[in-house]
Amino acid sequence: MCLDSQGNIIASVGDEDDGPGIFVLSPAGSLLERHLISAEQPTNCAFGDRDLASLYVTTAGGNLYRVRNTGRQGEPPIT
């Protein structure tokens, strides 16, 4: 899981009825978006790159996927 710049939770979900995916939940817990993916068993997700605009997703099979231009940006680290 990770947070976007608006405080939404971005979560990888590996055991959904429709298949694995990435869910976006509001800070209150409401489902805002659901994106099904073709990768089996996503295990984690995190924003990366200098602008924190790429979403990286890992899988139980050892794969790493990068998605640009999701319309979301990661929360910068606290310094």
C-alpha positions, -999 to +999 in steps of 0.1 A: +000+000+000+010+036-004-006+071-002-011+095-030-007+133-026-044+136-017-042+111+012-059+083-007-048+047-001-035+029-032-036-009-025-027-040-045-054-066-042-046-102-052-078-121-045-107-102-059-137-120-076-130-102-109-093-107-107-062-090-092-061-052-093-051-019-078-078-002-056-079+035-047-096+042-014-105+075+001-092+084+036-127+075+049-124+040+033-147+045+003-137+028-029-129+055-055-113+034-083-107-002-092-082-011-119-080-048-128-045-059-139-033-090-158-005-098-134-010-126-109-009-119-072+002-082-069+020-079-036+029-042-032+027-008-049+046+024-045+050+057-063+085+065-077+106+085-101+116+121-094+081+134-098+065+106-079+041+101-108+049+065-117+032+037-099+053+006-094+037-028-087+054-060-076+040-095-079+045-128-060+061-141-091+089-116-089+077-092-116+079-054-114+056-032-134+057+005-139+027+026-149+031+063-159+004+089-161-020+074-136-034+109-129-022+105-093+011+114-076+028+100-046+031+117-013+066+132-009+085+117+021+086+137+053+121+152+058 
